[in-house]
Amino acid sequence: MKRTLRPAGGVTLFMSIVIFAAVVTASRPGVSAGGPAVSLGPASSGAAEDDPKGTVWVVNRDLGELAIFDAGTGDLLKTLAVGRGAHDICISEQTGKAYITAETDNAVTVVDTGTLARHSIPVGPLPHHIEPSNDGHTIYVSLASHSPGVGDASRYAAIDTSDDSVTYLISSGDATARPHAISPTLDGDRLYIAHDTGNQVTAIDTATGSVDFTIPAIPRAEESIPSRSGDLLWVSARGDNSVKRIDLASHTVTGSLPIGVQPESIMLTPNELTLVVSLRGSPANLGFVDTLTLTSLGLVQIGPAGSAGDLAVMTQNGHHVFATFDNGTAGAGGVAVVDVRTRAVVGTWDYPGIGRPHGVWYSKKQARF
């Protein structure tokens, strides 16, 4: 990112250079003078001035439970049952509702973020990942993501938040493909859908529901994130342990970088200079990528030996990532808080019970319940 500074009158050339260097350094979160962090970072002993405010919502797929933490302190605020096979979660801030995929129940559980009142919407088969539109009025749900024999076509669901109505739409021209994760563009005109089963990413026109184009040969495509300008798409490919850079004008892969074992969640800092990727391997790690040079900035271990990585979410300012990790169905997992700028773990929260924490969402709003 290029910045032009205009020093005020009387400021020396030396001070101008110092200020310019400080601004440029601050504009590149994820870059530190010490080089890539490759091990568990120092734990935080207290709240920093820029610690995130609000709440972190985590679902446990084995307990069918939701745990809500204070984002700044890690204090556990509440747990509640949200359906069997609770897999992923998102929040529509505009409607004040959280949506959780209860995969085993073939349902989406809705939780009022103010009162914690719950109700269930039948959605299936096997609702997996979930994402809100940027206006908060539509919730997108992938179906039968790892089950190619389930269903008669490649479909995803769209939930209207005003009345809980569900519409089923085609995610791919390949009927054997299955959607894994859905990413809306900022303007809402298009969805990008990564297909783990089917090894492809499709672009969907939200106005017509039609498949605009398909990018094939992406082994186990897990998640994607478009650039704000709409010229690039980044995709995690679990099948070959890489992240892919796709040029959206030509619909071609223009770069591929090995990042670590089984990449899944993929996040961009606001200036789009750093990509953060959750890795499903053991021990649990996050990977960091310099997007300008398409080079690895190293791994940060977020869980103990024997742990496995799960999903992650970034704060809106790009300063922190909340990442879940587990220790198997009979073990206890947790949430790691990672500072993106220093690439260090600054806090770890234990999940209050056994089983695998998985889906995670960050809300800037303070708890109202």
SVG drawing of the C-alpha trace seen along z (x, -y; Angstrom):
<svg xmlns="http://www.w3.org/2000/svg" viewBox="-42 -26 60 68">
<polyline fill="none" stroke="black" stroke-width="0.4" points="0.0,0.0 1.5,-3.3 1.1,-6.3 2.1,-9.9 3.0,-12.1 3.2,-15.9 5.4,-17.1 4.3,-20.3 6.6,-23.4 9.6,-23.3 9.8,-19.5 13.3,-18.2 14.0,-15.7 15.2,-13.3 11.9,-13.4 10.0,-13.0 11.8,-9.8 11.2,-8.5 7.5,-9.2 7.2,-7.7 8.9,-4.5 6.6,-4.2 3.5,-4.7 4.6,-2.1 5.5,0.4 2.1,-0.1 0.3,0.4 1.6,4.0 0.0,6.1 1.7,9.5 5.2,8.1 7.6,7.9 11.3,7.1 11.9,10.4 10.8,12.5 8.1,15.3 6.9,16.7 7.1,20.5 6.1,21.5 3.6,20.7 3.8,17.0 3.8,15.4 0.6,15.5 -1.0,12.2 -1.1,11.3 -3.5,8.5 -5.7,6.6 -3.9,4.4 -5.2,1.0 -6.3,2.4 -7.7,5.7 -10.9,6.6 -14.1,5.6 -17.3,7.6 -18.0,11.3 -16.7,14.5 -19.2,17.2 -17.9,20.8 -19.9,24.0 -18.9,27.5 -19.7,30.2 -19.7,33.1 -21.7,31.4 -24.1,29.6 -23.4,26.6 -22.7,22.9 -20.2,21.1 -20.0,17.3 -16.8,15.6 -15.9,11.9 -13.6,11.0 -11.3,8.9 -10.9,11.0 -11.8,14.5 -14.3,14.8 -17.0,17.4 -20.4,15.6 -22.9,18.4 -23.3,21.9 -26.5,23.2 -27.6,26.2 -28.0,25.4 -28.6,28.8 -26.8,32.1 -23.7,31.8 -23.4,28.0 -20.7,27.2 -20.5,23.6 -21.9,20.2 -22.5,16.7 -24.2,13.6 -26.4,11.1 -25.7,8.0 -28.4,6.2 -31.1,8.6 -29.5,9.4 -29.5,13.1 -26.9,15.9 -27.3,18.8 -25.8,22.3 -25.8,25.3 -27.0,28.4 -25.7,30.9 -27.1,34.0 -30.5,32.5 -30.8,31.2 -31.5,27.8 -30.2,24.3 -30.6,23.1 -31.4,19.3 -30.3,17.6 -31.4,14.1 -28.2,12.3 -30.0,10.1 -32.3,12.6 -30.7,15.9 -34.1,17.2 -33.8,20.1 -35.8,21.6 -35.0,24.0 -35.4,23.9 -35.4,27.2 -32.6,27.0 -30.9,30.0 -29.5,32.3 -26.5,32.0 -26.1,28.2 -22.4,27.5 -20.9,24.0 -22.9,20.8 -22.3,17.2 -24.4,14.0 -24.8,11.6 -23.1,8.3 -26.5,6.6 -27.4,9.3 -30.7,10.2 -29.7,13.5 -27.9,16.5 -26.2,18.9 -25.8,22.5 -23.7,25.2 -25.2,28.7 -23.8,32.3 -20.3,30.9 -18.5,34.1 -21.3,36.5 -21.3,36.9 -24.0,39.6 -26.4,37.4 -29.0,35.4 -29.6,35.4 -27.7,32.2 -25.2,29.7 -27.3,27.3 -27.0,24.6 -29.7,23.0 -30.5,19.3 -32.4,18.3 -34.4,15.0 -33.9,13.5 -37.2,11.6 -39.4,14.7 -37.0,17.8 -38.1,19.0 -35.6,21.3 -34.7,21.4 -32.6,24.1 -30.3,23.1 -27.8,24.9 -24.2,24.3 -22.5,26.1 -23.2,27.4 -21.6,30.7 -24.4,32.5 -21.8,34.7 -20.1,31.6 -21.0,30.5 -20.6,27.0 -18.3,26.5 -18.1,22.7 -19.9,19.7 -18.4,16.2 -20.5,13.2 -18.8,10.2 -19.1,6.8 -21.8,5.5 -23.7,8.8 -24.0,9.3 -22.0,12.5 -21.2,15.6 -18.1,17.6 -18.7,21.2 -15.8,23.6 -16.6,27.3 -14.5,29.8 -16.3,32.6 -15.9,31.6 -12.5,29.8 -13.8,26.5 -14.9,22.9 -18.0,21.5 -19.2,17.9 -23.0,17.4 -25.0,14.4 -27.2,13.7 -29.8,11.8 -30.5,14.8 -29.1,17.7 -27.1,18.8 -23.6,20.2 -21.5,17.5 -18.3,19.5 -16.4,22.5 -12.7,22.7 -11.8,26.4 -8.9,28.5 -8.6,27.0 -8.1,30.1 -10.6,30.1 -11.4,26.4 -12.4,25.4 -13.0,21.6 -12.5,18.5 -12.2,14.8 -12.4,12.1 -10.4,8.9 -12.4,5.8 -11.6,4.6 -13.0,7.8 -9.9,8.6 -8.6,11.5 -9.9,14.5 -8.0,16.4 -8.8,20.1 -7.7,22.7 -7.1,26.1 -7.1,28.8 -6.3,31.5 -2.7,30.2 -2.1,28.2 -2.0,24.9 -3.6,21.5 -4.4,20.4 -4.5,17.0 -7.1,16.7 -7.4,13.9 -11.1,13.1 -10.7,11.5 -9.3,14.6 -10.8,17.2 -7.4,18.8 -5.1,19.8 -2.1,17.4 -0.3,18.6 -0.2,21.5 1.7,21.6 2.2,24.6 1.1,23.3 0.7,26.3 -1.5,29.3 -5.1,29.1 -5.8,25.4 -9.4,24.2 -10.5,20.8 -8.9,18.0 -8.9,14.4 -7.5,11.1 -6.3,8.1 -8.1,4.9 -5.1,3.7 -5.1,7.1 -1.3,7.4 -1.5,10.4 -3.5,13.6 -4.2,15.8 -5.1,19.4 -6.3,22.0 -4.7,25.4 -6.5,28.7 -3.3,30.6 -1.7,31.5 -0.5,29.6 -2.9,26.8 -1.3,23.9 -2.2,20.7 -0.3,19.9 0.6,16.4 1.1,15.3 2.5,12.1 0.0,11.5 2.3,9.2 5.1,11.7 3.0,14.9 5.5,16.1 5.0,17.7 5.5,15.6 5.7,18.8 3.4,20.7 2.2,19.9 1.4,22.9 -1.9,22.2 -2.6,25.5 -0.6,28.0 1.1,31.1 -1.6,33.5 -4.1,30.8 -5.8,30.3 -6.7,27.1 -10.3,26.1 -11.8,22.8 -10.9,19.1 -12.3,15.6 -10.5,12.2 -11.6,9.0 -12.8,6.3 -9.6,4.2 -7.4,7.2 -5.5,7.0 -6.6,10.3 -7.7,13.8 -9.7,16.1 -9.0,19.7 -10.4,22.9 -8.5,26.1 -9.5,29.5 -8.0,32.5 -10.4,35.1 -13.9,36.1 -13.0,37.1 -10.5,34.3 -10.9,30.6 -10.1,27.9 -10.1,24.2 -9.7,20.9 -6.4,19.1 -6.2,15.4 -3.5,14.4 -2.1,10.9 -1.8,10.7 0.8,7.9 3.3,9.7 2.2,13.3 2.0,14.4 -0.5,16.1 -1.6,13.5 -4.3,15.6 -5.8,19.1 -9.2,19.9 -10.3,23.4 -13.6,24.6 -15.8,25.5 -16.2,29.2 -14.9,32.0 -15.5,32.4 -14.4,30.4 -14.9,26.6 -15.2,25.8 -17.2,22.9 -16.3,19.4 -17.7,15.9 -16.6,12.5 -19.1,9.7 -18.0,6.2 -21.1,5.7 -21.0,6.2 -23.2,8.9 -26.8,7.8 -28.1,10.9"/>
</svg>
